[in-house]
Amino acid sequence: VLTRELLPLAALVTPNIPEAEVLSEQNVHTKEDMERVAKLIGDTCGCAVLLKGGHSVSDANDLLYVNGSYKWFHGKRIDNPNTHGTGCTLSSAIASNLAKGYDLETSIQRAKDYISGALASMLDLGKGSGPMNHAFDLSGKFLESDN
């Protein structure tokens, strides 16, 4: 039902590697696997796919697949235990940038930059895998030249 009815309604889906493995019923171990699975999901569901590589294949390198084209978004893994909500934050930041009028690729890059800033600020709340610091830039200086 998910791949037949819900995902075709989306303009972009943002699965992580474990989610992509479930959606595609295939294992992902290499960058080539990421490309194959992103294409399979995108072609099956008729939408763009941003396959997030942070779980096991690459640092924080994400792959965008749109209508037969691939684009890699490179990033460094930030060693921070407070990563709860990174996927939801990334997709929300992409949607926010699209709503501001940026194109898809620019929206993804700006969202990845925001996630990197939030992770780099190293806010520790509670115990275990805590939330990212979504408010790391209350001064509004982050990406201010691009607003």
HULIN-V658080 format. One record per pair of residues at least 24 apart in sequence whose ideal C-beta (glycine too) atoms are under 8 Angstrom apart, sorted by the first residue. I is the first residue (numbers start at 0). J is the second residue. D is the distance in Angstrom with one decimal. If there is no record, write none. Layout:
i->(I | I)
j->(J | J)
d->(D | D)
This chain:
i->(2 | 2 | 2 | 6 | 6 | 6 | 7 | 7 | 7 | 9 | 9 | 10 | 10 | 11 | 11 | 11 | 11 | 11 | 11 | 11 | 12 | 12 | 12 | 12 | 12 | 12 | 13 | 13 | 13 | 13 | 13 | 13 | 13 | 14 | 14 | 14 | 14 | 15 | 15 | 15 | 15 | 15 | 16 | 16 | 16 | 16 | 16 | 16 | 17 | 19 | 27 | 27 | 28 | 28 | 29 | 30 | 30 | 30 | 30 | 32 | 33 | 33 | 34 | 34 | 34 | 37 | 37 | 37 | 37 | 38 | 38 | 40 | 41 | 41 | 47 | 49 | 49 | 51 | 51 | 53 | 59 | 59 | 61 | 61 | 63 | 63 | 63 | 65 | 70 | 72 | 72 | 72 | 74 | 74 | 75 | 77 | 77 | 77 | 79 | 79 | 79 | 80 | 80 | 80 | 81 | 81 | 81 | 81 | 81 | 81 | 81 | 81 | 81 | 81 | 82 | 82 | 82 | 83 | 83 | 83 | 83 | 84 | 84 | 85 | 85 | 85 | 88 | 88 | 88 | 88 | 88 | 89 | 109 | 109 | 112 | 112 | 113 | 113 | 116)
j->(40 | 43 | 44 | 40 | 44 | 46 | 44 | 45 | 46 | 44 | 46 | 46 | 47 | 46 | 47 | 48 | 49 | 90 | 93 | 103 | 40 | 44 | 46 | 47 | 48 | 49 | 48 | 49 | 51 | 86 | 89 | 90 | 93 | 40 | 48 | 50 | 51 | 50 | 51 | 53 | 54 | 86 | 50 | 51 | 52 | 54 | 55 | 56 | 54 | 50 | 55 | 56 | 55 | 56 | 56 | 56 | 57 | 60 | 62 | 56 | 57 | 62 | 62 | 64 | 69 | 62 | 63 | 64 | 69 | 64 | 67 | 64 | 65 | 66 | 103 | 93 | 107 | 86 | 89 | 85 | 111 | 115 | 107 | 111 | 103 | 104 | 107 | 103 | 104 | 107 | 108 | 111 | 111 | 115 | 115 | 115 | 118 | 119 | 118 | 119 | 121 | 127 | 128 | 129 | 118 | 121 | 122 | 123 | 124 | 128 | 129 | 130 | 131 | 132 | 118 | 128 | 131 | 128 | 129 | 130 | 131 | 130 | 131 | 114 | 118 | 131 | 113 | 114 | 117 | 131 | 133 | 114 | 142 | 145 | 141 | 142 | 141 | 142 | 141)
d->(7.7 | 5.8 | 5.6 | 7.8 | 3.9 | 6.1 | 5.2 | 4.9 | 6.6 | 7.4 | 4.8 | 6.1 | 6.4 | 6.3 | 4.5 | 7.4 | 6.2 | 7.9 | 6.9 | 7.0 | 6.9 | 6.8 | 5.8 | 7.5 | 5.6 | 7.4 | 7.9 | 4.7 | 6.4 | 6.6 | 6.3 | 4.7 | 7.2 | 7.1 | 7.2 | 6.2 | 7.0 | 7.9 | 4.6 | 7.1 | 5.2 | 5.9 | 7.2 | 7.1 | 6.7 | 4.2 | 5.8 | 6.2 | 6.2 | 5.5 | 7.8 | 6.3 | 7.6 | 6.8 | 6.5 | 6.3 | 6.5 | 7.7 | 7.6 | 7.3 | 8.0 | 5.0 | 6.4 | 7.4 | 5.9 | 5.4 | 7.9 | 3.8 | 7.4 | 5.6 | 7.8 | 7.7 | 7.2 | 7.8 | 6.7 | 7.5 | 6.2 | 6.6 | 7.2 | 7.7 | 7.4 | 7.6 | 7.4 | 7.0 | 7.5 | 7.0 | 6.3 | 7.2 | 6.4 | 5.8 | 6.3 | 5.7 | 5.6 | 6.2 | 7.8 | 6.4 | 4.2 | 5.5 | 4.9 | 7.5 | 5.7 | 7.5 | 5.7 | 7.1 | 7.5 | 7.3 | 6.2 | 6.5 | 7.2 | 6.6 | 4.1 | 6.2 | 5.9 | 7.4 | 7.0 | 6.0 | 6.6 | 5.0 | 6.0 | 5.0 | 7.1 | 5.4 | 5.9 | 6.0 | 7.4 | 6.1 | 7.8 | 6.2 | 7.1 | 6.2 | 6.7 | 5.5 | 6.3 | 6.9 | 7.9 | 6.6 | 7.0 | 7.4 | 5.6)
